Amino acid sequence: MTSLIKEKFALDRFERKKLAFYNKNGWQFMPFAQKDPMPDPRLLVPHQVEDVQKLVDAVLEGDLVSFVVSDIGMGKTALCRFLADALPAEEGRKTVTVFLQGSSIETPEQMIRSILTKLELEPKGDLASEFEQLYRWHDMYPDLLLVLIVDEFPDIGEKALDVVRALADLRGVVWVFNGQKDRLLKFLEQNSPALLQRRRLILELKPMEIEELEELLELRMAWARGSNFEGQNIEPFTREAIAEIHRRSRGIPREALKIAGDAVYLAVKDGSSKITDQTMRKFVRARRKTTKKPTPPKKFLGFLRRRR
């Protein structure tokens, strides 16, 4: 019982210290958490916000196929979720968006029924009738653009590509695919060159330079203060700490945000008001301890020696 009381007291103490740290910096929540979807693309890729706008413009113009590509951890899924949430609110063109998980779609039936379900349209019960519902989209909703976004597109079943190809030829229907660049292009080259030829735009997400990382952290913290991105500053981080985050994350947004968040919790635990390069080095040492491989028991080591 005593240990439970101590554990609860220690937890409550940490929560109090965390709340004090947040209040000191004017944060309403952890700025570096991975929330879905984000309210603004600048919170994802501020250094490429103009590229994101080009993608939005291409989609709203009704261009057939666009790609969002990057290596792992660059934020392509988060960006596509942002698009799915934000496109219907764009002025100038009425849109409805459907976000699909590529790994959950193996067959044409799954593709069509997933789209109809997301659109809250009642499936007809047979594939031909269900496809007709989508095939006649522009006739039924001439002023409504249908945007279909597929996360990790190379994971879909090859048979489902028949539906994708057919819908890509229709007025009022736009596709956005995401995936790792080489894998996505190879998948289309091997299985659907026609879709590859229909691409209008490729948005490639790239690692951040140190100045771009600093901007991302500033925007995140301004967002947590509810300041509408005004009054940006890097506190409680020092520039040396940001340089250390950039070096260790290699400019990859997901990794940089995770490191920044972990550094905040370490500063809270230590009662520090600043996050410095010393904080980052201490964080790295703590991470190494938690990821250190366990040492085999001596008896087991002895057994291995005898086997030799």
N, C-alpha and C positions, 0 to 999 in steps of 0.2 A: 504493500500500500504506500509505504514511504517513497519508493522509487517512482510510483505513478504520480504522486503529488509533486515530486521534484521535476519529473518530466513535463507535467502540465505547467508548472510555474516557469520552467525554462522556456517553453513554447510561448506562453503569454508574454514573457519578458522580451523575447525576440520580436513578437508582433507589435509590442509597444515601441520598441526601438525602430522597427521598420516604419511604423506610422509617423514617428517623430522625424525620421529621415525624409520621408515623402513630404511631410508638411513643410520642412525647412526649405525644400526645393520647389514647393508649390505643386507637386505632382498629385493628381487624383487617383492614379493607378500606376502600375509598372509600365514605363514607356516602351520597354523592349520585348514585351510579350507578343507572341504570334497570334494576333487576333484575326478572325476571318468573318467577312471581308473587311479590308481597310477602307476608311472613308475617302482616301485621297491617294493617288499613285505616288505622290512625293514621299509618302511614308514607306514606300516599297523600293522605288528606284528613282530618287530625286535627280540623279545625274542623267537619266534617260527619259524624263517626263515628256520632252518634245517628241521622242520616238513613240511613246505611248499615245500621244495625241494623233500622230500620223496613222497609227493602227485604228484608233477610234474613228477618224475621218474616213478611212478606207471601208470600214464596216458599215458606217452610216450611208456611204455612197452606194452600198449594195454590191460591192465587189465580192467575187465568189468565195475565194479561199485565202486565208492569211495564216501565218505560222508565228508562234511564240516559242523560241528555242533558247536553250542554255544548258550549261552543265548543272549537276546536282547542287542544290542549295542557293541558286541565284534568284529564286522567287517567282518562277513562271506560273506555278499553280496559284499562288496568292494573287498574282496580277490578273490571271484569268478569272478568279473569283470576284475580284474587284470589277472587272469588265461586265461580268454577268449581273452584278448588282447595280452598276452605274449606268449602263447603256440605256435601260428603259427610262431613265430620268433625263437623258440628253434632249435638248431642244432641237427642233427642226425635223425630226423623223421619229414616228412612233415605232417602238421596237418591243419585242418580247424575246427574252433570252432563256436558253436551256443549257444547263451545265451538266455534262455527262462524264462519268469515270470510264476511261478506256478499258481498264481491266475487268469491268463488269459486263462487257458487251462482247459476246462471242458469235452470235448469229444475226441474220437480218431481222428475225422476229424480235429479239431482245433490243436491237437498235430502234426499231419502229415503236415498240410498246413503251420503251423508256422515254422517248420523245413525247408520245401522246400522253403518258401519265404525268410528265412534268408540265404539259400544257393544259392538264385537267380536261382532256378530251376522252370521251368514252371509247375504248377499243371496240371494234366491230366484231371481233371473234375470229376472223380469218385474215391471213396476211395480205391478200389482194385488196380487200376492202379497207384495211388499216393503212396500207400504203397510199391508197386513193385519197384518204383524208389529208395526207401531207402533200401528195402530188398536186392537189387542187388548192393548195394554201393561198396562192396569189388570187385565185378566182373568188375565194371565200372572204379573204381579208386583204384587199388590194392596197390598203394604206398602212398595213402592218408588216414590218420587216421581222422575219424570224432569224435569230442569231443562234446557231448551234455551236457550243464550245465543248471540245473534247479534251479532257486532261489525260496526259500520257497516251497520246493517240496511237503510237506503235503497239500498244498492248491490246488493241481491239482484234477480234477474230478476222481473218482474211475474208471470210464469207460476208461479213457485215459491210465490207467495202462496196459491195454492189449497191446498197442503199445510199451510202455516202456519195458515190458517183452520180447516181440518179438524181438525188436532191440538189447536188451542186450545179446541175444544169437548169434549175428552175428559177424563175423570177421571184424575188421576195424572200429568198433563202440564202443565208451566208454562213460559212463554216469558219471556225477558228480552231486550229490544232495546236497543242503544245507537246513538247518532248525534248529529249536531248538531240541536238542538231544532227549529228552524224547518224544516229539511230533512226530518227524520223525520216530523213532524206533517203536513207537506204531502204527503209520499209516501203516508201512510196515508189522508189525506182523499181523495186522488185515486184511489187504487187499492184500498183496503180499509177503508171507514168502519166496518165491523163489528168489525175488530180494534181500531180506535181506541176504540170504545165499550166494549170489554172491559177496557180498562186499569184497573188497580186503583191503581197508584202511579207517580208520576213523580219520580225522584231527579235533581234538577238540580244539577250541580257548579258552584260559583261561585268567582270569584277570592278570594284571601286578603287579609285586612287585615294590616297589618304585624305585629301581635301573633301572628296565626295563622301567618304565615310563620316567625317566630321559633320558635314551638312546633314546626313541621315540621322545621326544621333541628336543633333540640335533640333531638327524637325520633330523627331519622336518625343523629345522632352517638352517642346513647346505644345505639342498635341496633348500630352499628359497634364499640362497646366491649363488646358482649355483656352489657350490664348490665340487660337486661330493662326498659328505659325508666326505670331508677332513676338518681338523681344527675344530673339534666339540668342542663346549663349551655351557654352560647353560645360558649365558647372553642373554637377560637382566633379566632372572629369578635368584632369589637366591635359595639356597637349601631349605630354610625354606618355600619359596613359592611353590616349587615342592612338598614338603612334605604335604602341605595344599591341593594342587590339588589332590594328591594321596588319601588323607583321604576322601575328598569330592566326588571323582569320584569312589571310591572303586576299583580302578585299571581298570575300564571299559574304553577301548580306546575312544569310541565315546564321552562319557561324559567328559573324561579328556581333549580331544582336544577342546571341546566346552568351557570348563571352562578356558583353557589356552587362547583361542581366545578372550573370553569376558574380561579376565584380561588385555590383550594387549590393547583393546579399552578403558578400564577404565584408564589405565596408560596414554594413549594418551590424553584422555579428561582432566586428571589432570595435564598434563605436566610433568609427572614423567619419568625419564630415566631408572629406575629399577622397577622390579615387585617383591615385597617383601611379607612376610606373612601379613603385614598391608594392602597391596593392596588387598590381597585375602579376608581379613575380611571385608574390605570396599565393595568389590564386593558382598559378601554374604549378607550384609545389604541392598545393592541396589536391589539385586534379591528378597529379602523378601518383600520389599516395593512394587515391581511390581506384586508379586504374592499374596499379602495380600487380603483376601476376603473383598469385600465391606460391609460396615456397613449399615444395613437396615435403611431407614428414620425413624425419631422419630414418625411420624404419624402412620407408619405401625407398629412400636413396640407397640404403644398405642392400636392399633386395636387388636393386638395379646393378650395383657393383658386383654382387655375387653372380648375377646372370652373365656379366661380361667375362 
